[in-house]
Amino acid sequence: MPVVAPQDGAAGDYTVRMILSTPLPTLAPMGGLLLAVVAAVLYALAALPSGLLKRMSAAALVGGWLIHGLLLVVDIGGIGQPMPGTRLGFAPVLSMTVWLVIAVYSIEGRLVPLPPIRVLLGASGVAAVLLTLVFPGELRPLSSALAPLHFALGVGSYGLFGAAVVHATLLDRAERALRGGGSGGRGALGMPLLQLERLTFRFVEAGFVVLTATLLLGVATAQRSDWFLDHKTVFSFLAWGVIASLLAGRHFRGWRGRRATRWLYVGAGLLLLAYVGSRFVIEVLMAPSAGH
């Protein structure tokens, strides 16, 4: 059930009520909170500098990812809830995005060195898990038979663009090091710059395909005549336009380097604002005053 802000508008009390009112339905009392704490601790271990903890941090990242996934399936999936639906909100969607990005790097880590970015992944995991505890979102009933597919595609596009952005930041860092006379033409993951660039745009292209499918499905199943005026829709189409322009510029005009990554950052930022940004405004900035 959606959590309604208290009448006195106290933001602190409202946040506490949100946390206490959303236990994981199929786990023992406080089991969800315990799992979230364990996942956060494991992610925190993964975020520690490598050194002697190299093996432990790698195992901790995988362990945190597995428990994080269990939390997502049970809580956000609405398992055990009185009505079928999905728990949505800015924090749950961010949490799923981080989980997908970590999944990508866990697979990629079998092919290329992972430690250089394990700290970032671990810290992101801690933030994602704790943020979802504080802002768990609300359970929403399925509006149509295609709603789960639309939701999965949307989150998938977030994850793919999230992976693309992380690769792009590594690409920018490697190019700066190259200009400074270091790295020998190899990227931050230990691979040649051109290979890192191609990998970055594989994620961009895959994300664009999934985002296109998400938008087409959303338009086909829209239940409101003014769907095109929704903030989420506007920002989503703006993001689609920016990414389409980036891919066209790269294909026809050979855009590379900082020009290409800047377009990617803008497109990914607009996509982030589409759902996460709009829900953040509603759940965080507007919620404390909802009772006035």
Phi, psi and chi 1 to 4 in degrees:
 res  aa     phi    psi   chi1   chi2   chi3   chi4
   1 MET       -  142.3  -65.0  -68.3  -67.2      -
   2 PRO   -60.4  144.2  -22.6   34.7      -      -
   3 VAL   -94.4  123.7 -179.5      -      -      -
   4 VAL   -96.2  134.7  179.4      -      -      -
   5 ALA   -64.5  143.9      -      -      -      -
   6 PRO   -63.8  156.2   22.7  -32.6      -      -
   7 GLN   -66.0  -28.4  -66.5  -61.8  -44.2      -
   8 ASP   -77.3   -8.2   58.8    7.7      -      -
   9 GLY    73.7   16.7      -      -      -      -
  10 ALA   -75.2  114.2      -      -      -      -
  11 ALA   -63.8  -39.8      -      -      -      -
  12 GLY   -64.6  -46.9      -      -      -      -
  13 ASP   -63.2  -37.4 -177.7   56.2      -      -
  14 TYR   -62.7  -43.5  171.6   60.4      -      -
  15 THR   -63.8  -43.0  -60.6      -      -      -
  16 VAL   -61.0  -43.1  172.1      -      -      -
  17 ARG   -63.3  -38.1  -71.7  175.1 -176.4  -88.9
  18 MET   -61.2  -43.5  -71.1  177.0   70.7      -
  19 ILE   -66.1  -47.2  -62.2  174.4      -      -
  20 LEU   -73.0  -20.2  -63.3 -179.3      -      -
  21 SER   -94.3    4.7   64.2      -      -      -
  22 THR  -128.5   59.7   54.3      -      -      -
  23 PRO   -71.1  156.5   29.3  -34.9      -      -
  24 LEU   -68.7  124.9  -65.6 -175.9      -      -
  25 PRO   -66.9  -30.6   25.1  -34.4      -      -
  26 THR  -103.6   10.0   58.8      -      -      -
  27 LEU  -109.8  165.3  -61.2  174.9      -      -
  28 ALA   -63.5  160.2      -      -      -      -
  29 PRO   -52.8  134.0  -28.0   35.5      -      -
  30 MET    66.7    3.9  -59.5  -59.1  -70.3      -
  31 GLY   -63.4  -38.9      -      -      -      -
  32 GLY   -62.9  -42.8      -      -      -      -
  33 LEU   -64.0  -41.1  178.3   60.3      -      -
  34 LEU   -63.0  -44.9  177.3   60.4      -      -
  35 LEU   -62.8  -39.7  -77.4 -179.6      -      -
  36 ALA   -63.5  -41.1      -      -      -      -
  37 VAL   -65.1  -43.1  170.6      -      -      -
  38 VAL   -62.2  -44.8  172.0      -      -      -
  39 ALA   -60.4  -43.1      -      -      -      -
  40 ALA   -63.9  -40.0      -      -      -      -
  41 VAL   -65.0  -43.3  169.4      -      -      -
  42 LEU   -63.9  -42.3  -71.3  173.0      -      -
  43 TYR   -61.8  -39.1  -83.6  141.6      -      -
  44 ALA   -63.8  -38.8      -      -      -      -
  45 LEU   -63.0  -39.3  -72.4  174.9      -      -
  46 ALA   -66.0  -25.1      -      -      -      -
  47 ALA   -83.5   -8.3      -      -      -      -
  48 LEU   -70.0  150.5  -66.4  175.7      -      -
  49 PRO   -55.2  144.3  -24.3   33.5      -      -
  50 SER   -56.8  -95.6  -61.8      -      -      -
  51 GLY    54.1 -126.2      -      -      -      -
  52 LEU   -71.5  -19.8  -63.2  176.2      -      -
  53 LEU   -93.4   16.3  -62.6  176.5      -      -
  54 LYS   -56.7  -52.2 -177.4  176.3 -179.2 -179.7
  55 ARG   -67.7  -40.7  -69.0 -173.5  178.1  179.6
  56 MET   -64.6  -39.8 -180.0 -174.7  -65.9      -
  57 SER   -67.1  -35.4   62.5      -      -      -
  58 ALA   -65.5  -44.4      -      -      -      -
  59 ALA   -66.8  -37.3      -      -      -      -
  60 ALA   -64.4  -38.2      -      -      -      -
  61 LEU   -63.4  -44.1 -176.9   65.8      -      -
  62 VAL   -65.6  -43.4  174.2      -      -      -
  63 GLY   -62.5  -44.8      -      -      -      -
  64 GLY   -62.5  -38.9      -      -      -      -
  65 TRP   -64.1  -41.7  178.4   81.0      -      -
  66 LEU   -65.1  -46.6  -70.2  173.2      -      -
  67 ILE   -67.8  -38.6  -63.1  176.7      -      -
  68 HIS   -57.8  -44.2 -171.3 -178.9      -      -
  69 GLY   -61.9  -39.9      -      -      -      -
  70 LEU   -61.5  -42.6  175.2   61.8      -      -
  71 LEU   -60.3  -42.4  -71.4  167.7      -      -
  72 LEU   -64.6  -44.5  -66.4  174.6      -      -
  73 VAL   -63.8  -44.8  169.3      -      -      -
  74 VAL   -76.9  -49.8  174.8      -      -      -
  75 ASP   -80.8  -58.4 -168.9   28.8      -      -
  76 ILE   -69.6  -30.2  -62.6  176.6      -      -
  77 GLY   -72.0  -11.2      -      -      -      -
  78 GLY    72.5   22.2      -      -      -      -
  79 ILE   -64.8  129.9  -63.5  176.8      -      -
  80 GLY    86.9   -2.5      -      -      -      -
  81 GLN   -75.8  153.7  -66.0  -72.0   -5.2      -
  82 PRO   -64.1  -20.3   22.2  -34.0      -      -
  83 MET  -136.5  148.2   60.7  179.1  179.2      -
  84 PRO   -66.7  136.9   24.6  -33.8      -      -
  85 GLY   176.9 -173.6      -      -      -      -
  86 THR  -131.7  137.5  -58.1      -      -      -
  87 ARG   -83.0  115.0 -172.9  175.4  -65.6  -81.2
  88 LEU  -119.0  157.5  -65.7  177.3      -      -
  89 GLY   164.2  172.4      -      -      -      -
  90 PHE   -67.2  -38.4   86.0   93.9      -      -
  91 ALA   -71.0  -46.1      -      -      -      -
  92 PRO   -58.1  -40.3  -28.3   37.0      -      -
  93 VAL   -68.0  -40.8  169.8      -      -      -
  94 LEU   -61.9  -40.3  -89.9 -179.2      -      -
  95 SER   -61.8  -44.6 -175.7      -      -      -
  96 MET   -64.9  -36.8  -76.2 -179.2  -81.3      -
  97 THR   -63.2  -46.8  -58.9      -      -      -
  98 VAL   -61.7  -42.0  169.9      -      -      -
  99 TRP   -60.3  -41.7 -173.1   85.4      -      -
 100 LEU   -67.0  -40.5  -72.8  171.9      -      -
 101 VAL   -63.5  -42.4  171.8      -      -      -
 102 ILE   -63.7  -37.3  -66.2  175.5      -      -
 103 ALA   -61.0  -43.5      -      -      -      -
 104 VAL   -59.5  -46.0  168.2      -      -      -
 105 TYR   -74.0  -27.0  -82.5   98.3      -      -
 106 SER   -66.0  -37.5  -64.3      -      -      -
 107 ILE   -72.8  -44.3  -63.4  172.6      -      -
 108 GLU   -66.2  -28.4 -168.3  175.1   14.4      -
 109 GLY   -64.4  -16.7      -      -      -      -
 110 ARG   -76.8  -15.8  -64.3  178.3  176.4  -86.6
 111 LEU  -107.6  -32.4  -55.1  174.8      -      -
 112 VAL  -134.7  160.4  -66.7      -      -      -
 113 PRO   -59.9  133.0  -22.6   33.8      -      -
 114 LEU  -102.4  -27.9 -173.7   60.5      -      -
 115 PRO   -49.0  -36.7  -28.8   35.8      -      -
 116 PRO   -56.8  -24.8  -26.6   36.4      -      -
 117 ILE  -117.4    5.3   56.7  171.7      -      -
 118 ARG   -63.6  -35.2 -172.6  176.5  -68.7  132.4
 119 VAL   -60.4  -45.7  172.9      -      -      -
 120 LEU   -62.8  -43.8  172.5   62.5      -      -
 121 LEU   -65.1  -43.8  -63.4  177.7      -      -
 122 GLY   -62.8  -44.4      -      -      -      -
 123 ALA   -64.0  -39.2      -      -      -      -
 124 SER   -64.9  -38.2  -61.3      -      -      -
 125 GLY   -63.6  -44.1      -      -      -      -
 126 VAL   -58.1  -48.6  172.3      -      -      -
 127 ALA   -62.0  -41.7      -      -      -      -
 128 ALA   -64.8  -45.8      -      -      -      -
 129 VAL   -65.5  -47.3  170.4      -      -      -
 130 LEU   -68.9  -35.9  -63.1 -177.5      -      -
 131 LEU   -64.6  -37.5 -163.1   61.2      -      -
 132 THR   -70.2  -29.0  -54.4      -      -      -
 133 LEU   -64.7  -40.7  -88.8 -179.1      -      -
 134 VAL   -77.6  -38.9  179.3      -      -      -
 135 PHE  -125.4   80.9  -58.6  102.3      -      -
 136 PRO   -75.8   -6.5   29.1  -36.0      -      -
 137 GLY    78.8 -160.4      -      -      -      -
 138 GLU  -141.0  151.6   59.4 -175.3   22.6      -
 139 LEU   -78.4  126.2 -174.2   68.6      -      -
 140 ARG  -118.2  130.1  -63.3 -171.2  177.9 -175.0
 141 PRO   -66.7  154.1   25.2  -34.2      -      -
 142 LEU   -70.9  123.4  -60.0  178.3      -      -
 143 SER   -81.5  -21.0   57.4      -      -      -
 144 SER  -159.8  168.9   71.9      -      -      -
 145 ALA   -66.1  -23.2      -      -      -      -
 146 LEU   -91.7   -3.4  -66.3  175.8      -      -
 147 ALA   -58.3  -44.3      -      -      -      -
 148 PRO   -60.1  -39.2  -24.6   35.4      -      -
 149 LEU   -65.2  -43.4  176.3   59.8      -      -
 150 HIS   -61.1  -42.4 -177.5 -106.8      -      -
 151 PHE   -64.7  -45.2  173.9   72.7      -      -
 152 ALA   -63.0  -41.4      -      -      -      -
 153 LEU   -64.8  -42.2  -71.9  173.3      -      -
 154 GLY   -61.4  -47.4      -      -      -      -
 155 VAL   -66.2  -37.0  173.7      -      -      -
 156 GLY   -60.9  -40.3      -      -      -      -
 157 SER   -65.9  -37.3   68.1      -      -      -
 158 TYR   -60.4  -45.6  -96.0   67.4      -      -
 159 GLY   -64.3  -42.2      -      -      -      -
 160 LEU   -66.3  -43.0  -71.8  167.7      -      -
 161 PHE   -70.7  -30.9  -79.3  116.9      -      -
 162 GLY   -62.2  -44.7      -      -      -      -
 163 ALA   -63.5  -39.0      -      -      -      -
 164 ALA   -63.2  -40.8      -      -      -      -
 165 VAL   -65.7  -42.5  165.5      -      -      -
 166 VAL   -62.5  -43.4  174.9      -      -      -
 167 HIS   -62.4  -38.3  -82.3   80.8      -      -
 168 ALA   -65.3  -38.6      -      -      -      -
 169 THR   -65.4  -38.2   57.9      -      -      -
 170 LEU   -65.1  -38.1  -64.7  174.3      -      -
 171 LEU   -64.3  -44.3 -177.8   62.0      -      -
 172 ASP   -61.9  -42.3  -75.7  -17.9      -      -
 173 ARG   -64.8  -40.3 -172.5  171.3   68.3  179.7
 174 ALA   -66.0  -38.7      -      -      -      -
 175 GLU   -66.5  -38.2  -73.4 -170.1  -12.8      -
 176 ARG   -64.6  -40.5  -75.0 -164.7  -62.0  -89.9
 177 ALA   -65.4  -37.0      -      -      -      -
 178 LEU   -65.1  -42.2 -176.7   60.9      -      -
 179 ARG   -65.1  -27.8  -70.4 -169.1 -178.9   94.4
 180 GLY   -84.3    2.9      -      -      -      -
 181 GLY    93.4    9.0      -      -      -      -
 182 GLY  -111.9 -174.5      -      -      -      -
 183 SER    69.8  -19.9   79.5      -      -      -
 184 GLY    60.9   29.9      -      -      -      -
 185 GLY    82.1   12.2      -      -      -      -
 186 ARG  -111.8  146.5  -57.0 -173.4   71.7   83.8
 187 GLY   -81.4 -178.4      -      -      -      -
 188 ALA   -67.4  -20.4      -      -      -      -
 189 LEU   -93.6    8.3  -69.4  177.1      -      -
 190 GLY    83.0   11.3      -      -      -      -
 191 MET  -111.2  157.7   65.8  174.3   67.9      -
 192 PRO   -56.6  149.0  -25.2   34.6      -      -
 193 LEU   -58.3  -42.7  -84.5  177.2      -      -
 194 LEU   -62.8  -36.9  -69.8  178.2      -      -
 195 GLN   -68.3  -41.0 -177.1  179.9  -12.0      -
 196 LEU   -63.4  -39.3  179.2   57.5      -      -
 197 GLU   -65.1  -44.8 -176.1 -178.3   55.4      -
 198 ARG   -61.7  -40.3  -76.3 -165.3  -62.7  -90.3
 199 LEU   -64.6  -40.8 -177.1   59.9      -      -
 200 THR   -57.5  -45.9  -59.8      -      -      -
 201 PHE   -79.8  -15.3  -80.4   91.8      -      -
 202 ARG   -66.4  -40.9  -71.1  -68.1 -179.3  -90.0
 203 PHE   -67.0  -39.7  -77.1  113.8      -      -
 204 VAL   -61.7  -46.7  174.1      -      -      -
 205 GLU   -64.3  -43.0  -69.1  162.8   -3.2      -
 206 ALA   -64.3  -42.4      -      -      -      -
 207 GLY   -63.3  -37.2      -      -      -      -
 208 PHE   -66.0  -41.4  179.7   73.7      -      -
 209 VAL   -62.6  -46.0  170.4      -      -      -
 210 VAL   -66.9  -39.7  175.4      -      -      -
 211 LEU   -63.8  -40.6  176.6   59.5      -      -
 212 THR   -61.1  -44.8  -59.0      -      -      -
 213 ALA   -62.8  -38.1      -      -      -      -
 214 THR   -62.7  -45.9  -55.1      -      -      -
 215 LEU   -66.8  -42.4  -66.0  176.4      -      -
 216 LEU   -62.6  -43.2  -70.5  174.7      -      -
 217 LEU   -66.7  -38.0 -172.9   59.9      -      -
 218 GLY   -63.8  -42.0      -      -      -      -
 219 VAL   -65.5  -40.5  171.2      -      -      -
 220 ALA   -67.7  -29.2      -      -      -      -
 221 THR  -107.5    8.2   58.4      -      -      -
 222 ALA   -59.7  135.1      -      -      -      -
 223 GLN  -105.0   -1.4  -62.1  179.2  -21.4      -
 224 ARG  -117.9  141.3  -67.3  167.7   41.8 -169.5
 225 SER   -71.9  -23.0   59.0      -      -      -
 226 ASP  -103.3   30.5   60.8  -17.4      -      -
 227 TRP   -57.2  -30.0   58.0  -92.3      -      -
 228 PHE   -73.7   -8.6   53.7   88.3      -      -
 229 LEU   -94.0   -6.6  -62.3  177.3      -      -
 230 ASP   -68.2  139.2 -175.6   73.2      -      -
 231 HIS   -57.7  -42.0  -69.7   86.5      -      -
 232 LYS   -59.7  -42.8  179.0  177.4   64.9  175.8
 233 THR   -67.3  -43.2  -56.7      -      -      -
 234 VAL   -61.1  -50.1  171.2      -      -      -
 235 PHE   -66.3  -34.3  -80.4  113.2      -      -
 236 SER   -64.5  -43.6  -65.4      -      -      -
 237 PHE   -71.4  -33.6  -85.0   99.6      -      -
 238 LEU   -62.9  -43.9  -74.7  174.3      -      -
 239 ALA   -61.7  -42.9      -      -      -      -
 240 TRP   -60.4  -42.6 -175.1   91.9      -      -
 241 GLY   -63.6  -40.6      -      -      -      -
 242 VAL   -66.6  -45.3  169.8      -      -      -
 243 ILE   -66.4  -38.7  -61.6  -60.1      -      -
 244 ALA   -61.2  -41.9      -      -      -      -
 245 SER   -63.9  -39.1  -60.7      -      -      -
 246 LEU   -61.4  -47.6  165.7   60.3      -      -
 247 LEU   -66.0  -38.4  -66.6  175.8      -      -
 248 ALA   -66.2  -43.4      -      -      -      -
 249 GLY   -63.5  -37.8      -      -      -      -
 250 ARG   -69.0  -38.8  177.3  172.9  170.6   79.8
 251 HIS   -74.4  -44.6  179.9   74.9      -      -
 252 PHE   -94.9  -27.3  -66.3  108.1      -      -
 253 ARG  -120.0    1.9  -52.9 -164.9   65.5  177.1
 254 GLY    70.0   33.2      -      -      -      -
 255 TRP   -60.5  133.0  -72.1   -0.2      -      -
 256 ARG  -147.6  175.4  -57.5  178.2   64.6 -177.6
 257 GLY    62.5 -142.7      -      -      -      -
 258 ARG   -64.3  -34.6  -67.8 -175.3  179.8  180.0
 259 ARG   -60.4  -44.8  169.1  178.4  -73.1 -175.1
 260 ALA   -67.8  -44.1      -      -      -      -
 261 THR   -68.4  -32.1   56.2      -      -      -
 262 ARG   -64.7  -41.2  -75.2  170.6 -177.1  169.5
 263 TRP   -62.2  -39.5  -83.4   79.3      -      -
 264 LEU   -63.2  -43.9  171.9   58.2      -      -
 265 TYR   -62.6  -40.4  -62.7  149.4      -      -
 266 VAL   -65.1  -46.6  171.8      -      -      -
 267 GLY   -62.5  -44.1      -      -      -      -
 268 ALA   -65.7  -36.7      -      -      -      -
 269 GLY   -64.0  -42.6      -      -      -      -
 270 LEU   -63.7  -39.4  -71.7  170.3      -      -
 271 LEU   -66.1  -37.2 -173.8   60.3      -      -
 272 LEU   -63.7  -39.6 -170.6   67.8      -      -
 273 LEU   -67.9  -26.6  -71.5  174.5      -      -
 274 ALA   -57.1  -52.1      -      -      -      -
 275 TYR  -110.1  -53.9 -174.4   84.7      -      -
 276 VAL   -60.0  -44.8  172.7      -      -      -
 277 GLY   -64.1  -46.0      -      -      -      -
 278 SER   -66.4  -40.1   60.2      -      -      -
 279 ARG   -69.9  -32.5  -67.0  -56.1  -54.3  177.0
 280 PHE   -61.7  -42.9  177.0   82.0      -      -
 281 VAL   -60.8  -44.4  171.3      -      -      -
 282 ILE   -70.0  -45.5  -66.4  172.4      -      -
 283 GLU   -81.8  -31.2  -63.4  175.8   32.6      -
 284 VAL  -107.6  -52.2  178.4      -      -      -
 285 LEU   -77.1  -33.6  -58.1 -177.0      -      -
 286 MET   -98.6  -24.2  -63.9  176.9   61.5      -
 287 ALA   -60.3  -45.6      -      -      -      -
 288 PRO   -58.9  -26.1  -25.1   36.0      -      -
 289 SER  -100.9    9.6   58.6      -      -      -
 290 ALA   -64.2  -26.8      -      -      -      -
 291 GLY   -82.8   -6.4      -      -      -      -
 292 HIS   -84.0      -  -67.1  -68.8      -      -
